[in-house]
Amino acid sequence: MDFTFTGDEDAYRQELRRFAAKVLAPHYQSDDKAAKLRPQLVADLASMGLTGLRIPERHGGQEASAVVAGMAAEEVARGDFNAAYLIIVSALVSDILTRNATEEQQAAWLPPIASGEVVPAFCITEPGHGTDAAKLEMKAEPDGDGWRLTGEKTSITLGMSADVALVLSRTGGPGARGVSAFWVELDDAHVSRAAFDDLGSRAIGRASLHFDGLPVPKEALVGGEGQGFVSVMQGFDYSRAIIGLACLGAAQVSLDEALQWSRDREAFGSPIGTFQGVAFPLAEQATYLRGARHVCYEALWRKDNDVEHSTEAAMAKFWAPKLAAETIHQCLLTFGHLGYSSESPVGQRLRDVIGLEIGDGTAQVSKLVIARNLLGRAYAP
């Protein structure tokens, strides 16, 4: 068993850490206050190849492994947790298009994502259908050789800034087999947007998108008609482990800061780290973070080696965001009143990671996947 990165992977990880600290971290809090996606952030990530990690080299991407994509999300999140959303969404969308789109479609759609020319979104959730995505109601009605999309998508990450989107819409009867996937340009003439006022991750512009008969050509269909739900859901397994690592990156940098504070801060004549009440909770969180990181990377390693990984990915998704919130909370308490100040990034990290306890599948959904895989579908909820 080898629990180390290769030399090249470790060098890349160190390069990403320096990039995150120097280029991303200085804007983390100001971007949150501005509550909008900063265009230079997209350009900075693209310059490092981070918007094209999972895109084949022939289409301008890095053709990186799932493990490397997870590593990138973890390191970027240390400097700017919200910047990791661009990695997560781009990697997920790119992976789905690479597996399901034709070569001609890939050649047209993937290079602009890799270069950062366009920001993609993933449109599944609807006001009445979040977890139960197979029952979505948005319609794709035939219109000549193409379709017109009508309906609402909600809680869309990057919804206020995205130029293009992978949209699930109903082309057939009820259930998953009546759902198709389309790659569309978010034309302002047919798509209106309404921003959410969120607790955290305000810079990513979560929004509702209202489609008013958006015309899409037949070439916009991804895969076969009625195959959208199945093809899209297959991509979520490994992306959930990437999400887990992004949360752990924010937790780890908070822990690193709390450990240094425990060395520097003195009380009753000694560094506060010499007191068990300070040191032991941090030791516990460090242990939990190590375990969760192994689960995440195991899921991604399994993805890269074509080994079943839905259980491990579900474990990563329910455990890592929850653990990250708990760890960051403990770090905030370690800093005391300084941690509670808005001048500290610790509070913002706490607000931000909570969002991924909800987004992309709640803990209940992940536990359901785990239980069914462990017990068998007939013996589980």
GITA-V927230 format. One record per run of one state. SS is the DSSP state (@ for helix, = for strand, . for the rest). FROM is the first residue (numbers start at 1). LEN is the number of residues. If there is no record, write none. Layout:
ss={SS/SS}
from={FROM/FROM}
len={LEN/LEN}
This chain:
ss={./@/./@/./@/./@/./@/./@/./=/./=/./=/./@/./=/./=/./=/./@/=/./=/./@/./=/./@/=/./@/./=/./=/@/./@/./@/./@/./@/./@/.}
from={1/7/35/39/48/57/60/66/80/83/101/103/116/120/124/126/127/129/130/133/136/139/144/146/157/164/171/176/179/186/191/196/202/205/207/217/218/221/223/228/265/266/268/270/272/275/276/305/310/339/345/358/363/376/377/380}
len={6/28/4/9/9/3/6/14/3/18/2/13/4/4/2/1/2/1/3/3/3/5/2/11/7/7/5/3/7/5/5/6/3/2/10/1/3/2/5/37/1/2/2/2/3/1/29/5/29/6/13/5/13/1/3/2}
